[in-house]
Amino acid sequence: MAIDKRDIFIKGKNIYLKVLTKEDVLTSGWYGWFNDEQTCEWLQKHYYPNSLESQLEFWNELNVGPDKYSKIQLGVCTKHSDKILGVVSLSNINRINQTAELSTVMGEAEGKDGKTVTEAWRLLIWHGFNVLNLNKIYGGSISKSVVHLICRVAGASEEGIRREHFYKNGVFVDSYLWGILKSSFNKKYFNFLEK
């Protein structure tokens, strides 16, 4: 199914980020990603089963609920395919402190190549700083390598460790934290918007 071009929110060089529609919930692999143990290996997901109904409820709250301005969640698509490969989001958007948390789920194999996810990060970080006027974007992962990657490709800094912060695969694991400030973000990392 072709994606309605009116749903494209941010265009990059190789990918675009699109508004997630009810049709996306119904026809993409989105809700099933959270039932896939391998996809959720490094995520705080896969504790409870996800269903089409619960994904529709999440989508509805995202678009019409009371917190609709505290989160931006977009589908990640390559320019040669209309298939949604993953989702990227800015959540916990705080207008007083001018902060937001970046998170990503890449559910389809084509999106797990590194290039797709890093361009999605860069596009949404650029949007957060230059459109939403955020001062800081932050995140964390139970994977040190994910944190090292975002520090390398987006100019973020490691900010610390929350010791044994999450329970995953039968053990308590650390969460590695990162953050990037608007004042220190280097625009050379973000020269990839479609002109």
C-alpha positions as CSV (number, residue, x, y, z in Angstrom):
1,M,0.0,0.0,0.0
2,A,1.4,3.4,-1.0
3,I,1.8,6.0,1.8
4,D,-0.2,9.2,1.4
5,K,2.6,11.8,0.8
6,R,0.6,14.2,3.0
7,D,1.7,12.1,6.0
8,I,5.4,12.8,5.4
9,F,6.5,15.0,8.3
10,I,10.3,15.2,7.9
11,K,12.3,14.4,4.7
12,G,15.9,13.3,5.0
13,K,18.4,12.3,2.3
14,N,17.6,8.6,2.4
15,I,14.6,8.3,4.7
16,Y,11.5,10.1,5.7
17,L,9.6,10.3,8.9
18,K,5.8,10.0,8.6
19,V,2.8,10.6,10.7
20,L,1.5,7.3,12.0
21,T,-2.1,6.6,10.9
22,K,-4.7,4.2,12.0
23,E,-4.1,2.4,8.7
24,D,-0.4,1.9,9.8
25,V,-1.6,0.2,13.0
26,L,-3.8,-2.1,11.0
27,T,-1.5,-3.0,8.1
28,S,2.2,-2.6,9.3
29,G,4.1,-4.8,11.6
30,W,4.1,-2.1,14.3
31,Y,2.2,-3.8,17.1
32,G,3.9,-7.2,16.4
33,W,7.4,-5.8,17.0
34,F,6.7,-5.6,20.7
35,N,5.8,-9.3,20.7
36,D,9.1,-10.2,19.1
37,E,11.7,-11.1,21.7
38,Q,14.7,-10.4,19.4
39,T,13.4,-6.9,18.4
40,C,12.8,-6.1,22.1
41,E,16.2,-7.5,23.2
42,W,17.5,-4.0,24.3
43,L,14.1,-2.4,25.0
44,Q,11.9,-2.1,28.1
45,K,9.3,-4.1,26.2
46,H,8.2,-7.7,25.8
47,Y,7.0,-8.1,29.4
48,Y,3.3,-8.3,28.5
49,P,1.8,-9.3,25.1
50,N,0.8,-6.5,22.8
51,S,-2.4,-6.8,20.7
52,L,-3.9,-4.9,17.8
53,E,-6.5,-3.5,20.2
54,S,-3.9,-2.2,22.6
55,Q,-1.8,-0.7,19.8
56,L,-5.0,1.1,18.5
57,E,-5.6,2.4,22.0
58,F,-2.0,3.7,22.2
59,W,-2.4,5.3,18.7
60,N,-5.6,7.0,19.7
61,E,-4.1,8.4,22.9
62,L,-1.1,9.6,20.9
63,N,-3.3,11.6,18.6
64,V,-6.3,12.8,20.6
65,G,-5.5,12.1,24.2
66,P,-4.7,14.7,26.8
67,D,-0.9,14.2,26.4
68,K,-0.8,14.6,22.6
69,Y,1.6,17.5,22.8
70,S,4.0,15.7,25.1
71,K,5.1,13.2,22.5
72,I,5.9,13.0,18.8
73,Q,6.0,9.5,17.3
74,L,6.8,9.0,13.7
75,G,7.2,6.1,11.3
76,V,10.6,5.5,9.6
77,C,10.5,4.7,5.9
78,T,13.2,4.6,3.3
79,K,12.6,6.6,0.1
80,H,12.6,3.5,-2.1
81,S,9.9,1.8,0.0
82,D,6.7,2.9,1.7
83,K,7.1,0.1,4.3
84,I,7.4,1.3,7.9
85,L,10.6,-0.1,9.2
86,G,10.4,1.3,12.7
87,V,9.3,4.2,14.9
88,V,11.2,7.1,16.4
89,S,9.9,9.4,19.1
90,L,10.5,12.4,21.3
91,S,8.5,11.8,24.5
92,N,8.2,13.4,27.9
93,I,8.4,16.8,26.1
94,N,8.8,19.3,28.9
95,R,8.1,22.9,27.9
96,I,9.4,24.4,31.1
97,N,12.7,22.6,31.2
98,Q,12.9,22.3,27.4
99,T,13.8,18.6,27.4
100,A,12.6,15.5,25.7
101,E,13.6,11.8,25.6
102,L,14.5,10.2,22.3
103,S,13.6,6.5,21.7
104,T,13.5,4.2,18.8
105,V,12.2,0.8,17.8
106,M,13.3,-0.7,14.5
107,G,11.1,-3.7,13.9
108,E,11.9,-4.6,10.3
109,A,15.2,-6.1,9.2
110,E,15.8,-3.4,6.5
111,G,15.8,-0.7,9.3
112,K,18.4,-2.4,11.4
113,D,21.4,-1.6,9.1
114,G,22.6,1.3,11.3
115,K,22.3,4.0,8.6
116,T,18.5,4.1,8.8
117,V,18.3,4.4,12.5
118,T,21.1,7.0,12.8
119,E,19.5,9.2,10.1
120,A,16.1,8.9,12.0
121,W,17.9,10.0,15.2
122,R,19.5,12.9,13.5
123,L,16.3,14.1,11.8
124,L,14.3,14.0,15.0
125,I,17.1,15.6,17.1
126,W,17.3,18.4,14.5
127,H,13.5,18.9,14.7
128,G,13.6,19.0,18.5
129,F,16.3,21.7,18.7
130,N,15.3,23.8,15.7
131,V,11.5,23.5,15.6
132,L,10.5,22.7,19.2
133,N,13.3,24.9,20.6
134,L,14.4,22.2,23.1
135,N,17.5,22.7,25.1
136,K,18.3,19.1,25.8
137,I,17.5,15.7,24.3
138,Y,18.4,12.6,26.3
139,G,17.9,8.9,26.4
140,G,19.3,5.6,27.7
141,S,19.7,2.0,26.9
142,I,20.7,-1.2,28.5
143,S,23.1,-1.6,25.6
144,K,26.4,0.3,26.0
145,S,27.0,-0.1,22.2
146,V,23.7,1.8,21.4
147,V,24.8,4.7,23.7
148,H,28.2,4.7,22.1
149,L,26.6,4.8,18.6
150,I,24.4,7.8,19.4
151,C,27.3,9.6,21.0
152,R,29.4,9.1,17.9
153,V,26.7,9.8,15.2
154,A,24.8,12.6,16.9
155,G,27.4,14.3,19.1
156,A,25.8,13.3,22.4
157,S,27.7,12.7,25.6
158,E,27.6,9.8,28.0
159,E,25.9,11.1,31.2
160,G,26.1,8.2,33.6
161,I,24.7,4.8,34.7
162,R,21.6,3.9,36.5
163,R,22.8,0.7,38.3
164,E,20.6,-2.3,38.1
165,H,17.8,-0.1,37.0
166,F,15.8,-2.6,34.8
167,Y,14.9,-6.2,35.0
168,K,15.6,-8.0,31.7
169,N,16.0,-11.7,30.9
170,G,16.1,-12.8,34.5
171,V,18.7,-10.3,35.8
172,F,18.8,-6.7,36.9
173,V,20.8,-4.6,34.3
174,D,22.3,-1.2,34.2
175,S,20.9,1.6,32.1
176,Y,23.5,3.8,30.3
177,L,22.5,7.4,29.9
178,W,23.3,9.9,27.2
179,G,22.3,13.5,26.5
180,I,22.9,16.3,23.9
181,L,22.5,20.0,24.5
182,K,21.4,22.5,21.9
183,S,24.3,24.8,22.8
184,S,26.9,22.0,22.1
185,F,25.3,20.2,19.2
186,N,27.4,20.4,16.1
187,K,25.5,21.2,12.9
188,K,27.9,19.1,10.9
189,Y,26.2,16.0,12.2
190,F,22.8,17.3,11.0
191,N,23.5,18.3,7.3
192,F,21.2,15.8,5.8
193,L,17.7,17.3,5.4
194,E,16.3,17.1,1.9
195,K,16.9,20.4,0.1
